[in-house]
Amino acid sequence: MLILLHSEGILCLDFPTTLTVLLKPWASLFLARSMGSNQTWITEVTLLGFQVDSALEFFLFGLFSLFYTLTLLGNGVILGLICLDSRLHTPMYFFLSHLAIIDISYASNNVPKMLANLVSQKTTISFVPCIMQTFLYLAFAAAECLILVVMSYDRYVAICHPLHYTFIMSWRVCTVLTSASWAFSFLWDLVHLVLILKLPFCGPHEINHFFCEILSVLKLACADTWLNQIIIVASCVCILVGPLCLVLGSYVQILAAILRIQSAEGRRKAFSTCSSHLCVVGLFFGSAIVLYMTPRSSHSQEQRKILSLFYSLFNPMLNPLIYSLRNAEVKGALRKILGKKRSV
């Protein structure tokens, strides 16, 4: 599903594959060529995943399969409604459509392999797809951070400057903001990719995680990774702390504007929308900051896996519920679509 802008609204084009599938063949070729000239001795690694007994593994498989299905269904419904209902062709829902694409791509990058490993005796992954998984999860995570900033700015303009909203948040501005978010995310994470490919990997051949998380991948290197660690810290400041400060700054201004609204109904509606956004921001940024910006010794590896689940599975599943499906406009669009199908 690709979301494009048009002078009269949002255009939706269906493609048989997701962004992740489109990127993987080209990126894998690039990775293979890059590592061909490097001293990389590992050909495949074992993902240890959740080290629990077999009965619990099957339970987790069923539970995570349900969550993944809800993620695809919820975000897919949001994308479909935004495409089909012209009343949702507004900047706020345009940004929501991009968030839904990110959530689907993000979950699809990590979860299917995790599910396969839960019910399979072979939990290995080739090294090139492993590095590709690392790159994509970093890129989609960065894109979500930036899109959340853009969404908070959209709400700031809508509530604090309602008379100028149409002029400020024009379709041209929306296109530039989303395009810049996607481009910056992938270009920034190319830095991580290049630095990882410069490292020689000689073991161990095990990753104590359920996917190829960057800190776990760096443990496979048989060279000093200090430069990689510095770039990770810089990324946390630029991609996590910076955007979080911008989001919180926007919502401080929004809260002040809400308190000045005379109408009780207007205050309730504005506060309901903003509180939903803040829930998503808190879950996503909170888990990521705890995972990457606190001392590693303060959390066991199993705790780090659970934190990773928050932004790779739980957050993508909850976003449609928190942002859209509890929204009156989205519910109205859903009833309208279902009503048309029944009449046919």
C-alpha positions in Angstrom: 0.0 0.0 0.0 1.5 3.3 -1.1 0.0 6.6 0.0 0.4 9.6 -2.3 -0.9 13.1 -2.2 -2.9 14.8 -4.9 -4.3 18.3 -5.1 -7.7 16.9 -4.3 -6.8 14.5 -1.5 -5.0 11.2 -1.0 -4.4 8.7 -3.7 -3.8 5.0 -2.7 -2.0 2.5 -4.9 -2.0 -1.2 -4.1 1.2 -3.2 -4.6 1.6 -6.9 -4.1 4.6 -6.5 -1.8 5.4 -4.3 1.1 8.2 -1.8 1.3 10.3 -4.3 3.2 10.0 -6.9 0.5 10.9 -4.3 -2.2 14.0 -3.2 -0.4 15.4 -6.6 0.6 16.7 -7.9 -2.8 18.6 -4.7 -3.6 19.9 -4.3 -0.1 20.9 -7.9 0.2 22.9 -7.6 -3.0 24.6 -4.5 -1.7 25.4 -6.2 1.6 26.8 -9.3 -0.1 29.1 -7.3 -2.3 30.2 -5.1 0.7 31.1 -8.1 2.8 32.8 -9.8 -0.1 35.7 -7.4 0.3 35.7 -7.6 4.1 37.0 -10.2 6.5 33.6 -11.6 7.5 33.9 -15.2 8.6 30.4 -15.8 9.9 27.9 -17.1 7.3 25.0 -17.7 9.7 24.1 -17.1 13.3 21.7 -18.7 15.8 18.9 -16.6 17.3 18.5 -17.9 20.9 15.2 -16.1 21.3 13.1 -16.7 24.4 14.8 -19.5 26.3 11.8 -21.3 27.7 10.4 -24.8 27.7 8.5 -26.1 24.6 5.0 -25.8 26.1 5.6 -22.1 26.8 7.1 -21.7 23.4 3.8 -22.9 21.7 1.8 -20.6 24.0 4.0 -17.6 23.0 3.7 -18.6 19.4 -0.1 -18.5 19.6 -0.1 -15.2 21.6 2.4 -13.4 19.4 0.6 -14.7 16.3 -2.6 -13.2 17.5 -0.9 -9.8 18.3 0.8 -9.8 14.8 -2.5 -10.6 13.1 -4.2 -7.7 15.0 -1.3 -5.5 14.0 -1.8 -6.2 10.3 -5.6 -6.1 10.5 -5.8 -2.9 12.6 -3.3 -0.9 10.5 -4.7 -2.4 7.3 -8.2 -1.2 8.2 -6.8 2.3 9.0 -5.1 2.4 5.6 -8.1 1.2 3.8 -10.5 3.6 5.5 -8.2 6.6 4.8 -8.0 5.6 1.1 -11.7 5.0 0.7 -13.3 7.8 2.7 -12.8 11.3 1.3 -13.6 12.8 4.7 -10.4 11.4 6.0 -8.3 13.0 3.3 -6.8 15.5 5.8 -3.2 16.1 7.0 -3.8 14.3 10.3 -5.0 11.1 8.7 -2.3 11.4 6.0 0.3 11.2 8.7 -1.6 8.4 10.4 -1.5 6.4 7.1 2.3 6.8 7.1 2.4 5.6 10.8 0.3 2.6 9.8 2.7 1.7 7.0 5.7 2.0 9.4 4.0 -0.2 11.9 3.2 -2.9 9.4 6.7 -2.8 8.0 8.3 -2.7 11.4 6.4 -5.6 12.8 6.8 -7.6 9.5 10.6 -7.1 9.7 11.0 -8.8 13.1 8.0 -10.9 14.1 7.7 -13.6 11.3 11.2 -14.9 12.0 10.5 -14.8 15.8 7.3 -16.8 15.3 9.1 -19.3 13.0 11.9 -19.8 15.6 9.3 -20.5 18.4 8.1 -23.6 16.6 11.2 -24.7 14.7 14.2 -26.7 15.9 16.4 -24.7 13.5 16.7 -21.1 14.7 19.5 -19.9 12.4 19.5 -16.9 10.1 22.0 -16.2 7.3 24.3 -13.3 8.1 23.3 -11.1 5.2 19.5 -11.2 6.0 20.5 -10.6 9.7 22.3 -7.4 8.8 19.4 -6.4 6.6 17.0 -7.0 9.5 19.1 -4.8 11.7 19.2 -2.0 9.1 15.4 -2.0 8.5 14.4 -2.1 12.1 16.7 0.9 12.8 15.3 2.8 9.8 11.6 2.1 10.6 12.2 3.0 14.2 13.8 6.3 13.2 11.0 7.0 10.7 8.4 6.4 13.5 10.1 8.8 15.8 10.1 11.6 13.1 6.5 10.9 12.0 5.4 11.2 15.7 7.1 14.6 15.8 5.3 15.7 12.6 2.0 14.5 14.0 2.6 16.5 17.2 3.3 19.6 15.1 0.1 19.0 13.1 -1.9 18.9 16.4 -0.1 22.0 17.6 -1.0 24.0 14.6 -4.6 22.6 14.6 -5.2 23.6 18.2 -3.0 26.6 18.7 -3.4 28.2 15.3 -6.8 26.9 13.9 -7.4 29.9 11.6 -4.1 29.4 9.8 -4.2 25.6 9.9 -5.1 25.1 6.2 -2.5 27.5 5.0 0.3 26.1 7.3 -0.4 22.4 6.8 -0.9 22.5 3.1 -0.5 19.3 1.1 2.9 20.5 -0.2 4.1 21.0 3.4 2.7 17.6 4.4 4.5 15.9 1.5 7.8 17.6 2.3 7.6 16.6 6.0 6.8 13.0 5.4 9.3 12.6 2.6 12.0 14.2 4.7 11.2 11.9 7.6 11.5 8.8 5.4 14.7 10.0 3.6 16.5 11.1 6.8 15.7 7.9 8.6 17.1 5.6 5.8 20.1 7.9 5.1 21.0 8.2 8.8 20.8 4.4 9.3 23.1 3.9 6.3 25.8 5.2 8.6 25.2 2.3 11.0 25.1 -0.1 8.1 28.5 1.1 6.6 30.2 1.0 10.0 28.8 -2.5 10.7 30.1 -3.8 7.4 33.6 -2.5 8.2 33.8 -4.8 11.2 35.3 -8.3 11.0 32.8 -10.9 12.4 34.4 -14.1 13.7 32.0 -15.2 16.5 30.4 -16.2 18.7 27.8 -17.6 16.3 24.9 -16.9 18.6 22.7 -13.9 19.2 20.9 -13.8 22.5 17.8 -12.1 21.1 14.7 -12.9 19.0 15.9 -10.8 16.1 19.1 -9.2 14.9 19.1 -6.2 17.3 22.1 -3.9 16.7 23.7 -4.2 20.2 23.5 -8.0 20.0 25.0 -8.0 16.5 28.0 -5.9 17.6 28.8 -8.6 20.1 29.7 -10.9 17.2 32.5 -8.6 16.1 36.1 -9.5 16.8 37.2 -5.9 16.8 36.7 -2.8 18.8 33.2 -1.4 18.3 33.8 2.0 20.1 32.9 4.0 17.0 29.7 2.1 16.5 28.8 2.7 20.1 29.4 6.4 19.8 27.2 6.6 16.7 24.5 4.7 18.6 24.6 7.2 21.4 24.5 10.1 18.9 21.5 8.5 17.2 19.7 8.2 20.6 20.3 11.9 21.1 19.2 12.9 17.6 16.4 10.4 17.0 15.1 9.8 20.5 15.9 12.7 22.9 15.6 15.5 20.3 12.2 14.4 18.9 10.9 13.7 22.3 11.7 17.2 23.5 10.0 18.6 20.4 6.9 16.5 21.0 6.7 17.4 24.7 7.2 21.1 23.8 4.4 20.9 21.3 2.0 19.3 23.8 2.9 21.9 26.5 1.7 24.6 24.1 -1.3 22.5 23.2 -2.3 22.0 26.9 -2.0 25.7 27.5 -4.3 26.3 24.5 -6.8 23.7 25.6 -7.1 25.3 29.0 -8.0 28.6 27.3 -10.9 27.0 25.3 -14.2 28.3 26.5 -16.4 25.4 25.4 -16.3 22.3 27.7 -17.1 20.1 24.7 -14.2 21.6 22.7 -11.8 21.1 25.6 -12.9 17.5 26.0 -12.5 16.7 22.3 -9.0 18.4 22.1 -7.8 16.7 25.3 -9.1 13.3 24.2 -7.1 13.5 20.9 -3.9 14.8 22.5 -4.0 12.2 25.4 -4.2 9.4 22.8 -1.2 10.8 21.0 0.8 11.1 24.3 0.0 7.5 25.2 1.7 6.3 22.0 4.6 8.7 22.4 5.1 7.5 26.0 5.1 3.8 25.1 7.4 4.1 22.1 9.9 6.7 23.3 9.9 5.3 26.9 10.7 1.8 26.0 13.4 2.8 23.5 15.1 5.3 25.9 15.1 2.7 28.7 16.6 0.1 26.3 19.3 2.2 24.7 20.1 5.1 27.1 20.3 3.4 30.4 23.3 1.4 31.7 23.3 -2.2 30.2 24.0 -3.6 33.7 20.7 -2.3 35.0 18.7 -4.7 32.8 19.1 -8.4 32.2 19.1 -9.7 28.6 15.6 -11.2 29.1 14.3 -7.8 30.3 15.8 -6.2 27.2 13.9 -8.7 25.0 10.7 -7.8 26.7 11.4 -4.1 26.2 12.1 -4.8 22.5 8.7 -6.4 22.2 7.1 -3.2 23.2 8.2 -1.3 20.1 8.4 -4.2 17.7 5.0 -5.8 18.4 2.9 -4.2 21.1 3.2 -0.6 20.0 2.3 -1.3 16.3 -0.7 -3.3 17.5 -1.9 -0.6 19.9 -1.4 2.4 17.6 -4.5 1.8 15.5 -6.6 1.4 18.7 -5.2 4.4 20.5 -5.0 6.8 17.5 -7.8 5.9 15.1 -10.3 3.2 15.9 -11.6 5.1 19.0 -11.9 8.2 16.8 -15.5 9.2 15.9 -14.5 10.1 12.3 -12.9 6.7 11.8 -15.8 4.9 13.3 -18.2 6.8 11.0 -16.1 5.9 8.0 -16.1 2.2 9.0 -19.9 2.2 9.4 -20.2 3.9 6.1 -18.1 1.3 4.3 -19.8 -1.6 6.0 -23.2 -0.1 5.2 -22.3 0.1 1.5 -21.3 -3.6 1.5 -24.5 -4.7 3.2 -26.6 -2.7 0.7 -24.8 -4.4 -2.2 
